[in-house]
């Protein structure tokens, strides 16, 4: 059986890429409370797990190597390009970064990052004025930063699915939902009536398109 090639074991790439996205998350969430740190920790764990398999050691490919080599005997499954497992499963040709699933993942990551940045700006401005954030992304959903991070991890999961991130992905969704509810309790206590009115008009996670907001 083939073993991982020199295309992996690039631990500097694991560290650098992980730091880029973790620092991005930290810079726009500016964690202060336990809730903030839990959110950042969950995101960081997912990012590190993904980049570890992308550049460090292809654990998922290794575990599935017997099945993959039987199903696709002509393919070098430990080639880094074929680490983009959709490239093998769907028979995509050419640059794996240009296949439709990978491109869709990139789009989700980009949109998620834009939402996180925009939400942070509106939240920061509202906190300085000691008011409730209700503008920008907060006029569409009540938890845009969590929604943004969910889009980011969804995009990454689409680009480079692994067994570990397959387990972590639904867990992180549950974690983000629980954190958002705890955060909402704190904001509700601080702004009471104003938040009640706001929460009746704006949905928690999924935008309402068309019709009047309730």
C-alpha positions as CSV (number, residue, x, y, z in Angstrom):
1,X,0.0,0.0,0.0
2,X,1.2,3.5,-0.8
3,X,2.2,5.8,2.0
4,X,1.8,9.6,2.3
5,X,4.3,11.4,0.1
6,X,6.4,14.5,0.5
7,X,3.3,16.5,-0.6
8,X,2.3,16.2,3.0
9,X,4.3,16.8,6.2
10,X,4.3,20.5,5.5
11,X,3.7,21.5,9.1
12,X,4.8,25.1,8.6
13,X,1.9,25.4,6.2
14,X,-0.4,24.0,8.8
15,X,0.7,26.5,11.4
16,X,0.7,29.5,9.0
17,X,-2.7,28.8,7.5
18,X,-4.3,28.0,10.8
19,X,-2.9,31.2,12.3
20,X,-4.2,33.3,9.5
21,X,-7.8,32.3,10.0
22,X,-7.6,32.1,13.8
23,X,-6.1,35.6,14.0
24,X,-8.8,36.8,11.6
25,X,-11.5,35.3,13.9
26,X,-9.9,36.8,17.0
27,X,-9.4,40.2,15.5
28,X,-13.1,40.5,14.6
29,X,-14.6,38.9,17.7
30,X,-12.2,40.3,20.2
31,X,-13.0,37.6,22.8
32,X,-13.5,38.9,26.3
33,X,-16.1,36.7,27.9
34,X,-16.2,32.9,28.3
35,X,-18.7,32.7,25.5
36,X,-16.4,34.6,23.2
37,X,-13.5,32.3,24.0
38,X,-15.6,29.1,23.6
39,X,-16.7,30.3,20.2
40,X,-13.1,31.1,19.2
41,X,-11.8,27.8,20.6
42,X,-14.4,25.8,18.6
43,X,-13.6,27.6,15.4
44,X,-9.8,27.2,16.0
45,X,-10.1,23.5,16.6
46,X,-12.0,23.0,13.4
47,X,-9.4,25.0,11.4
48,X,-6.4,23.3,12.9
49,X,-8.0,19.8,12.2
50,X,-8.7,20.7,8.6
51,X,-5.3,22.2,7.8
52,X,-3.5,19.3,9.6
53,X,-5.1,16.9,7.1
54,X,-4.7,19.3,4.2
55,X,-0.9,19.8,4.6
56,X,0.3,17.7,7.6
57,X,-1.0,14.1,7.5
58,X,-3.9,12.9,5.3
59,X,-5.6,10.8,8.1
60,X,-8.9,10.5,6.2
61,X,-7.2,9.4,2.9
62,X,-5.1,6.9,4.9
63,X,-8.1,5.4,6.7
64,X,-10.0,5.1,3.4
65,X,-7.0,4.1,1.3
66,X,-7.9,0.5,1.0
67,X,-11.4,1.3,-0.4
68,X,-10.1,4.2,-2.5
69,X,-7.3,2.1,-4.1
70,X,-9.7,-0.7,-4.9
71,X,-12.3,1.7,-6.4
72,X,-9.8,4.0,-8.2
73,X,-6.7,1.8,-8.8
74,X,-5.4,4.2,-11.5
75,X,-5.3,7.2,-9.0
76,X,-2.4,8.2,-6.8
77,X,-4.6,8.8,-3.7
78,X,-1.8,10.3,-1.7
79,X,-1.2,13.0,-4.3
80,X,-2.1,16.3,-2.7
81,X,-4.4,17.2,-5.6
82,X,-6.3,14.0,-5.0
83,X,-6.5,14.9,-1.3
84,X,-9.4,17.0,-2.7
85,X,-11.5,13.9,-2.3
86,X,-14.3,15.3,-4.5
87,X,-11.8,15.3,-7.4
88,X,-11.6,11.5,-7.1
89,X,-15.2,10.7,-6.2
90,X,-16.7,12.8,-9.0
91,X,-14.0,12.3,-11.5
92,X,-13.2,16.0,-11.9
93,X,-10.3,16.9,-14.2
94,X,-7.8,19.7,-14.2
95,X,-7.0,22.0,-11.3
96,X,-8.8,20.7,-8.1
97,X,-9.1,24.2,-6.9
98,X,-11.4,25.0,-9.9
99,X,-13.9,22.2,-9.5
100,X,-17.5,23.5,-8.8
101,X,-17.6,22.2,-5.2
102,X,-14.3,23.8,-4.3
103,X,-15.4,27.1,-5.9
104,X,-18.7,27.0,-4.1
105,X,-16.8,26.5,-0.8
106,X,-14.6,29.5,-1.6
107,X,-17.7,31.6,-2.2
108,X,-19.2,30.6,1.2
109,X,-16.0,31.4,3.0
110,X,-15.8,34.8,1.3
111,X,-19.4,35.6,2.1
112,X,-19.0,34.4,5.7
113,X,-15.9,36.6,6.2
114,X,-17.7,39.6,4.8
115,X,-20.6,39.0,7.2
116,X,-18.3,38.6,10.2
117,X,-16.4,41.9,9.3
118,X,-19.6,43.9,8.7
119,X,-21.3,42.5,11.8
120,X,-18.3,43.3,14.0
121,X,-18.2,46.9,12.8
122,X,-21.9,47.4,13.6
123,X,-21.6,45.7,16.9
124,X,-18.5,47.7,17.9
125,X,-20.2,51.0,17.0
126,X,-23.3,50.0,19.0
127,X,-21.2,49.0,22.0
128,X,-19.4,52.3,22.0
129,X,-22.8,54.1,22.1
130,X,-24.2,51.5,24.6
131,X,-27.1,50.8,22.3
132,X,-28.5,47.6,20.7
133,X,-27.0,46.6,17.4
134,X,-29.9,46.6,14.9
135,X,-28.3,47.8,11.7
136,X,-26.4,46.2,8.8
137,X,-26.4,42.4,9.2
138,X,-28.2,42.8,12.5
139,X,-31.2,44.1,10.6
140,X,-31.3,40.7,8.8
141,X,-30.6,38.2,11.5
142,X,-29.9,38.5,15.2
143,X,-26.7,36.5,15.2
144,X,-24.8,37.4,12.1
145,X,-21.4,36.7,13.4
146,X,-22.3,33.1,14.3
147,X,-24.0,32.8,10.9
148,X,-20.8,34.1,9.3
149,X,-18.6,31.6,11.0
150,X,-21.0,28.8,10.2
151,X,-20.7,29.8,6.5
152,X,-16.9,29.8,6.8
153,X,-16.7,26.3,8.3
154,X,-19.3,25.1,5.8
155,X,-17.1,26.4,3.0
156,X,-14.0,24.8,4.4
157,X,-15.8,21.5,4.9
158,X,-17.0,21.5,1.3
159,X,-13.5,22.2,0.1
160,X,-11.7,19.6,2.1
161,X,-14.0,17.1,3.9
162,X,-12.4,14.8,6.4
163,X,-13.6,12.2,8.9
164,X,-12.7,14.4,11.8
165,X,-14.3,17.6,10.5
166,X,-17.4,15.4,9.6
167,X,-17.7,14.7,13.3
168,X,-16.8,18.2,14.4
169,X,-19.1,20.1,11.9
170,X,-22.5,19.2,13.4
171,X,-21.0,19.6,16.9
172,X,-19.8,23.1,16.1
173,X,-23.3,24.0,14.8
174,X,-24.8,22.9,18.1
175,X,-22.1,24.8,20.0
176,X,-22.7,28.0,18.0
177,X,-26.5,27.8,18.5
178,X,-26.1,27.2,22.3
179,X,-23.6,30.1,22.5
180,X,-25.9,32.4,20.6
181,X,-28.8,31.6,22.9
182,X,-26.7,32.3,26.0
183,X,-25.5,35.5,24.5
184,X,-29.1,36.4,23.7
185,X,-30.1,36.0,27.3
186,X,-27.4,38.5,28.4
187,X,-28.5,41.0,25.7
188,X,-32.1,40.5,26.6
189,X,-31.4,41.4,30.2
190,X,-29.5,44.5,29.2
191,X,-31.9,45.9,26.7
192,X,-35.2,44.2,27.9
193,X,-38.1,45.8,26.1
194,X,-36.0,47.1,23.1
195,X,-34.7,43.6,22.5
196,X,-38.1,42.0,22.8
197,X,-39.3,44.3,20.0
198,X,-36.2,43.6,17.9
199,X,-36.4,39.8,18.4
200,X,-40.0,39.9,17.1
201,X,-39.0,41.6,13.9
202,X,-35.7,40.0,13.1
203,X,-35.2,36.2,12.9
204,X,-32.3,34.5,14.8
205,X,-30.4,32.7,12.0
206,X,-32.3,32.5,8.7
207,X,-33.2,35.8,6.8
208,X,-36.8,36.3,5.8
209,X,-37.1,37.1,2.1
210,X,-40.2,38.8,0.9
211,X,-43.2,39.7,3.0
212,X,-43.4,41.7,6.1
213,X,-41.1,40.9,9.0
214,X,-42.9,39.6,12.1
